[in-house]
């Protein structure tokens, strides 16, 4: 079963990498989360199953509680994150897969009836399926089969995994959310939020200000801050510093540049401020992080990151 090892894959809100590979676009992630898994999005669909604990799941503007056994469907491009309960961590596995694994080769009835409406948001799947729901057991069986295949290696099992994915898709198509019972996954504010986040990631090394962003996106600073916090749980500056620290961590582990140079290259003009923010998120100094033979694994956002700043 694949474990995540790249820092940028889960720290930044946009995951541009292909989960899996071009030959078989599917990957299984496993996590034990004690602190929030920051909101993020990617081009693949994702199905999660919680195996321990409880907490709150966010998908775009919707938030709902989960507990052990809860199955969650995340639509492609939806912003999603996890906040574990206060007393115990939560554990889950997630199946991320590309649309081509369940799609057709052309504009046939399968694509027209069962794929395109999901893309366009006119066919909505339930986001949360709990124990006791009629759909839970039928979904659980193929989902666990995919997990088992991942643990044993996908080679030679690709057709079985694809058949399980198609069974899951069929079950979801057969049990859609009634029209009007949920928000549109392509909520306009979340489309705007993604644009703001991508702009922050592209300009993290610059002196970014709220006034600059509000002018660029033609809204007041207050409106921008409300949209941003609603979607991420963080302030704009907290997220910007958070993203800068993730880049700094990669640079510390992969090169020999002085800490001061790294701080400046990721947008910090004051080394003391950089050290303070670094410790807040990583729980050690930059020098300690670099020297540690087993540095904190920030690819697993559950172990070393503070709750919302």
C-alpha positions in Angstrom: 0.0 0.0 0.0 1.4 3.4 -1.0 2.5 5.8 1.7 3.0 9.5 1.0 6.6 10.7 1.1 6.6 14.1 -0.7 6.2 17.1 1.5 4.4 19.3 -1.0 1.8 16.6 -1.8 -0.2 17.2 1.4 1.1 20.4 2.9 0.0 22.7 0.0 -3.7 22.9 -0.7 -3.4 21.9 -4.3 -2.0 18.5 -5.1 -0.9 18.6 -8.7 0.7 15.2 -8.7 -0.8 12.1 -10.3 -1.8 9.7 -7.5 -0.6 6.4 -8.8 1.0 6.3 -12.3 0.1 6.7 -16.0 -0.3 3.0 -16.4 -2.7 2.6 -13.4 -4.0 5.9 -12.1 -4.9 4.9 -8.6 -3.2 5.2 -5.2 -4.1 4.2 -1.7 -3.1 6.5 1.2 -3.2 5.6 4.9 -3.1 8.1 7.7 -3.3 8.4 11.4 -4.3 12.0 12.1 -4.0 13.8 15.5 -4.0 17.3 14.1 -6.1 18.7 11.3 -5.4 17.5 7.7 -5.3 20.9 6.0 -8.0 21.5 3.3 -6.6 20.6 -0.2 -7.9 19.5 -3.5 -6.8 17.4 -6.5 -8.0 16.3 -9.9 -8.8 12.7 -8.8 -11.9 11.3 -7.2 -11.3 10.1 -3.6 -13.1 7.6 -1.4 -12.1 7.5 2.3 -13.0 5.0 5.0 -12.4 5.9 8.6 -11.0 3.0 10.6 -10.6 4.7 14.0 -11.7 7.8 15.9 -14.2 10.5 15.2 -14.2 14.2 14.1 -15.4 16.5 11.4 -15.0 16.3 7.6 -15.1 19.3 5.4 -16.0 19.2 1.7 -16.2 22.6 0.2 -18.7 24.5 2.3 -20.2 21.4 3.9 -19.0 20.0 7.3 -20.3 16.8 8.8 -19.3 14.5 11.7 -17.6 11.1 11.1 -16.9 8.1 13.2 -15.3 4.7 12.8 -16.6 3.0 9.7 -17.8 6.2 8.0 -17.3 6.2 4.2 -16.8 9.5 2.4 -16.9 10.3 -1.3 -14.9 13.4 -2.4 -15.7 14.7 -5.9 -12.8 15.7 -8.2 -11.6 19.3 -7.5 -13.5 19.6 -4.2 -11.7 21.2 -1.4 -11.6 18.8 1.5 -10.0 18.5 5.0 -10.3 16.6 8.2 -10.4 17.8 11.9 -10.0 14.9 14.3 -11.8 14.8 17.7 -10.0 16.3 20.7 -9.4 13.1 22.7 -8.3 10.5 20.2 -6.7 10.5 16.7 -8.5 9.2 13.7 -7.2 6.7 11.2 -8.4 6.2 7.6 -7.4 4.9 4.2 -8.2 6.8 1.0 -8.5 5.5 -2.5 -7.6 8.2 -5.1 -8.3 7.4 -8.7 -8.4 9.1 -12.1 -11.7 9.3 -14.0 -10.2 7.2 -16.9 -10.5 4.1 -14.7 -14.3 4.3 -14.8 -14.8 6.3 -18.0 -15.6 5.2 -21.6 -13.6 5.7 -24.7 -16.1 7.9 -26.4 -19.3 9.8 -26.0 -21.5 6.8 -25.4 -24.4 6.2 -23.0 -22.0 5.4 -20.1 -20.2 8.7 -20.3 -23.4 10.6 -21.1 -25.5 9.2 -18.3 -23.0 8.3 -15.6 -19.8 10.4 -16.0 -20.5 13.8 -17.5 -23.4 14.6 -15.0 -21.1 14.0 -12.1 -18.4 16.3 -13.7 -21.0 19.0 -14.2 -22.5 18.7 -10.8 -26.0 17.7 -12.0 -25.6 14.2 -10.6 -24.6 14.4 -7.0 -23.4 11.4 -4.9 -23.8 11.3 -1.1 -20.7 12.6 0.6 -21.1 10.7 3.8 -22.3 7.1 4.3 -22.4 5.8 7.9 -22.9 2.4 9.5 -26.5 1.5 9.3 -27.1 3.3 6.0 -28.5 0.9 3.3 -25.6 1.8 1.1 -22.8 1.3 3.7 -22.3 -2.5 3.5 -22.5 -2.8 -0.3 -19.8 0.0 -0.6 -17.7 -1.4 2.2 -17.1 -4.7 0.5 -15.5 -3.5 -2.8 -13.7 -0.7 -0.9 -12.0 -3.3 1.3 -11.2 -5.4 -1.7 -9.3 -2.5 -3.3 -7.5 -1.9 0.0 -6.5 -5.5 0.1 -5.3 -5.5 -3.5 -3.2 -2.4 -2.7 -1.6 -4.1 0.2 -0.6 -7.1 -1.9 0.4 -5.0 -5.0 -1.7 -4.0 -7.9 0.3 -5.9 -10.5 -1.9 -8.6 -11.9 -4.9 -7.3 -10.1 -5.7 -4.2 -12.1 -8.9 -5.7 -13.6 -10.2 -6.8 -10.2 -9.6 -3.3 -8.8 -11.2 -1.6 -11.8 -14.3 -3.9 -11.5 -14.5 -2.9 -7.8 -14.3 0.8 -8.7 -17.1 0.3 -11.3 -19.2 -1.5 -8.7 -18.7 1.4 -6.3 -19.6 3.9 -9.0 -22.7 2.0 -9.9 -23.9 1.9 -6.3 -23.3 5.7 -6.0 -25.1 6.4 -9.3 -28.0 4.2 -8.2 -28.3 6.2 -4.9 -27.9 9.8 -5.8 -28.6 12.8 -3.6 -32.0 14.2 -4.4 -31.9 17.5 -6.3 -31.7 20.5 -4.0 -30.6 18.6 -1.0 -26.9 19.6 -1.1 -24.8 22.5 -2.3 -23.3 22.5 -5.8 -19.8 21.1 -5.6 -18.7 23.8 -7.9 -19.7 26.5 -5.5 -18.5 29.9 -6.9 -16.7 30.9 -3.8 -14.6 27.8 -3.8 -13.7 28.3 -7.4 -12.5 31.8 -6.3 -10.8 30.3 -3.3 -8.7 28.0 -5.5 -7.6 30.9 -7.6 -6.5 32.8 -4.5 -4.6 29.8 -3.2 -2.9 29.2 -6.5 -1.9 32.9 -6.6 -0.4 32.6 -3.1 1.6 29.5 -4.0 2.9 31.1 -7.1 4.0 34.3 -5.2 5.0 32.9 -1.8 8.5 34.4 -2.1 7.2 37.9 -2.6 5.8 40.5 -0.2 2.2 39.6 -0.5 -0.4 41.8 1.3 -4.1 41.7 1.8 -4.6 45.0 -0.1 -2.7 43.6 -3.0 -4.9 40.5 -3.2 -8.2 42.3 -2.6 -7.4 44.7 -5.5 -6.4 41.8 -7.7 -9.6 39.8 -7.1 -11.8 42.9 -7.0 -13.2 42.6 -3.5 -12.8 44.2 -0.1 -10.1 42.8 2.3 -12.9 41.8 4.7 -14.7 39.8 2.0 -11.5 38.1 0.9 -10.6 37.1 4.5 -14.1 35.7 5.1 -14.0 33.6 2.0 -10.5 32.3 2.7 -11.2 31.4 6.4 -14.5 29.8 5.5 -12.7 27.5 3.0 -9.4 26.7 4.8 -10.0 27.5 8.5 -6.9 29.7 8.3 -6.2 33.4 7.8 -4.5 34.4 4.6 -1.2 35.2 6.3 -1.3 32.0 8.4 -1.7 30.0 5.2 1.0 31.9 3.4 3.5 31.3 6.2 2.4 27.7 6.4 3.1 27.2 2.7 6.4 29.0 3.0 7.6 26.7 5.8 6.8 23.6 3.7 9.0 24.9 0.9 11.7 25.7 3.5 11.5 22.2 4.9 12.2 20.7 1.5 15.1 23.0 0.9 16.6 22.2 4.3 16.5 18.5 3.6 17.6 18.6 0.0 20.5 21.1 0.1 23.2 22.8 2.1 22.1 26.5 1.7 22.4 28.6 4.9 19.2 28.9 6.9 19.2 32.7 6.4 19.3 32.3 2.6 16.5 29.7 2.7 14.4 32.0 4.9 14.8 34.9 2.4 14.1 32.7 -0.6 10.7 31.7 0.7 9.6 35.2 1.6 10.8 35.8 5.1 12.8 39.1 5.5 13.5 38.6 9.2 15.3 35.5 10.4 13.9 35.7 13.9 10.4 35.7 12.6 11.2 32.8 10.3 12.6 30.8 13.2 9.5 31.5 15.3 7.0 30.5 12.5 9.1 27.4 11.7 9.0 26.2 15.3 5.2 26.8 15.4 4.6 24.4 12.6 7.5 21.9 12.8 8.1 21.9 16.6 11.8 22.4 16.3 14.3 24.9 14.9 15.4 24.8 11.2 18.9 23.7 12.3 17.5 20.9 14.4 15.3 19.8 11.5 18.2 19.7 9.1 20.6 17.8 11.5 18.1 15.2 12.6 18.7 11.8 11.1 15.0 11.2 11.2 13.4 14.6 10.5 9.7 15.1 11.3 7.8 13.5 8.4 5.8 16.5 7.3 4.4 14.4 4.4 2.1 13.0 7.1 0.3 16.2 8.2 -1.2 14.4 11.2 1.9 14.2 13.3 3.7 17.5 13.6 1.4 20.3 12.6 -0.4 22.7 14.9 -4.2 23.2 14.6 -5.5 26.2 12.7 -3.2 29.2 13.3 
